[in-house]
Amino acid sequence: MREPAFVKHNKKRWEEFEKVVNNQQEAAPDKLAELFIQITDDLSFSRTQYPESRTTQYLNSLAGKIHGEIYKNKKEDKNRFILFWKEELPAVMFSVRKQLLYAFIIFVVAGIIGAISTAYDDTFVRLILGDGYVNMTLEDIKNGNPTQGIFLKWGS
């Protein structure tokens, strides 16, 4: 579709949308949402077909105005931080309690297997972590800084 035909075909809807954006006409939220979706669809088409045109700039400004109105920052309740820690996080943790229990059990079992394997076979740690890492850690422990190797190895 050529640009003039595109403009002619959608002009009425854009004018209606512009009246709503400029607060000249009240619109129900459902109608506003429908207009916004149509405008963004038209903007997408316009960007694809006529990327440098004034029509694309016009539609972009319209969509930007209404987006700002719909998604403008609203003030949060002052107790939002407390509400998160007292109610929201515990509710989420409760809803995933089975998965957390399974993850905890797997973690503990793996830790116990690793501890028992290391107790019975001193070379197990070298098998899992590698000779270079174990030697570097032992050297760092001798130098009085046991965590230095961790940061160097993970940082690189």
C-alpha positions as CSV (number, residue, x, y, z in Angstrom):
1,M,0.0,0.0,0.0
2,R,1.3,3.4,-0.9
3,E,1.7,5.9,1.9
4,P,-1.1,8.3,0.8
5,A,-3.5,5.4,0.6
6,F,-2.4,4.3,4.1
7,V,-2.9,7.7,5.5
8,K,-6.3,8.1,3.9
9,H,-7.5,4.7,5.1
10,N,-6.5,5.3,8.7
11,K,-7.0,9.1,9.1
12,K,-10.3,8.9,10.9
13,R,-9.0,6.6,13.6
14,W,-5.9,8.7,14.1
15,E,-8.0,11.8,14.5
16,E,-10.2,10.1,17.1
17,F,-7.2,8.9,18.9
18,E,-5.6,12.4,18.8
19,K,-8.8,13.8,20.4
20,V,-8.5,11.3,23.2
21,V,-4.8,12.0,23.7
22,N,-5.4,15.8,23.9
23,N,-8.2,15.3,26.4
24,Q,-10.8,16.7,24.1
25,Q,-12.9,13.5,24.3
26,E,-13.3,11.0,27.1
27,A,-12.8,7.4,26.2
28,A,-13.6,4.2,28.1
29,P,-10.5,2.2,29.1
30,D,-11.4,-0.6,26.7
31,K,-11.8,1.8,23.8
32,L,-8.5,3.5,24.7
33,A,-6.7,0.2,24.8
34,E,-8.2,-0.8,21.4
35,L,-7.1,2.5,19.9
36,F,-3.6,2.2,21.4
37,I,-3.2,-1.3,19.9
38,Q,-4.4,-0.1,16.5
39,I,-2.1,2.9,16.6
40,T,0.9,0.7,17.5
41,D,0.0,-1.7,14.7
42,D,-0.2,1.2,12.3
43,L,3.1,2.5,13.6
44,S,4.7,-0.9,13.1
45,F,3.5,-1.1,9.5
46,S,4.6,2.5,8.9
47,R,8.1,1.8,10.3
48,T,8.4,-1.2,8.0
49,Q,7.1,0.4,4.8
50,Y,8.0,4.1,5.3
51,P,10.8,4.3,7.9
52,E,11.8,7.9,7.3
53,S,8.4,9.4,6.6
54,R,6.5,12.1,8.5
55,T,3.6,9.6,8.9
56,T,5.9,7.4,11.0
57,Q,7.0,10.3,13.1
58,Y,3.4,11.4,13.6
59,L,2.3,7.9,14.7
60,N,5.3,7.5,16.9
61,S,4.5,10.7,18.7
62,L,0.9,9.7,19.2
63,A,1.8,6.3,20.5
64,G,4.4,7.8,22.8
65,K,1.9,10.3,24.3
66,I,-0.7,7.6,25.1
67,H,2.0,5.2,26.3
68,G,3.1,7.9,28.8
69,E,-0.5,8.3,30.0
70,I,-1.2,4.6,30.4
71,Y,2.1,3.7,32.0
72,K,3.0,6.8,33.9
73,N,4.6,6.4,37.2
74,K,2.1,6.0,40.0
75,K,3.1,6.5,43.6
76,E,3.6,3.4,45.6
77,D,2.4,2.9,49.1
78,K,5.0,3.9,51.7
79,N,4.8,0.4,53.3
80,R,5.5,-1.4,50.0
81,F,9.0,-2.5,51.2
82,I,7.6,-3.9,54.4
83,L,4.7,-5.5,52.5
84,F,7.1,-7.3,50.2
85,W,9.0,-8.9,53.1
86,K,6.0,-9.6,55.3
87,E,3.5,-10.9,52.8
88,E,4.6,-11.2,49.1
89,L,7.9,-13.1,49.6
90,P,6.5,-15.6,52.2
91,A,3.5,-16.2,49.9
92,V,5.8,-17.0,46.9
93,M,8.1,-19.2,49.1
94,F,5.1,-21.1,50.4
95,S,3.8,-21.7,46.9
96,V,7.1,-23.2,45.8
97,R,7.8,-25.0,49.0
98,K,8.0,-28.5,47.4
99,Q,10.5,-27.4,44.8
100,L,12.6,-25.7,47.4
101,L,12.5,-28.8,49.6
102,Y,13.6,-31.0,46.6
103,A,16.5,-28.5,45.8
104,F,17.6,-28.5,49.4
105,I,17.6,-32.3,49.7
106,I,19.6,-32.6,46.5
107,F,22.1,-30.0,47.7
108,V,22.5,-31.7,51.1
109,V,22.9,-35.2,49.5
110,A,25.5,-33.9,47.0
111,G,27.4,-32.2,49.9
112,I,27.3,-35.4,52.0
113,I,28.5,-37.5,49.0
114,G,31.3,-35.0,48.4
115,A,32.4,-35.0,52.1
116,I,32.3,-38.8,52.3
117,S,34.2,-39.2,49.1
118,T,36.8,-36.7,50.2
119,A,37.2,-38.4,53.6
120,Y,37.9,-41.8,51.9
121,D,39.9,-40.6,48.9
122,D,42.2,-37.6,49.2
123,T,42.5,-37.4,45.4
124,F,38.7,-36.9,44.9
125,V,39.0,-33.2,45.4
126,R,41.7,-33.0,42.7
127,L,39.5,-35.1,40.4
128,I,36.6,-32.7,40.7
129,L,38.3,-29.3,41.0
130,G,41.5,-30.0,39.1
131,D,45.1,-30.1,40.2
132,G,45.9,-26.5,39.2
133,Y,43.0,-25.0,41.3
134,V,43.8,-27.2,44.3
135,N,47.5,-26.3,44.2
136,M,46.7,-22.6,43.8
137,T,44.4,-22.8,46.8
138,L,47.0,-24.6,49.0
139,E,49.6,-22.0,48.0
140,D,47.2,-19.1,48.9
141,I,46.5,-20.8,52.3
142,K,50.2,-20.9,52.9
143,N,50.4,-17.2,52.1
144,G,47.6,-16.4,54.5
145,N,44.9,-15.4,52.0
146,P,42.8,-18.5,51.3
147,T,40.1,-16.7,49.2
148,Q,42.5,-14.9,46.8
149,G,42.5,-17.8,44.3
150,I,38.7,-17.9,44.2
151,F,38.5,-14.3,43.1
152,L,41.3,-14.6,40.6
153,K,39.9,-17.7,39.0
154,W,36.3,-16.5,38.8
155,G,37.3,-13.0,37.8
156,S,39.1,-14.2,34.7
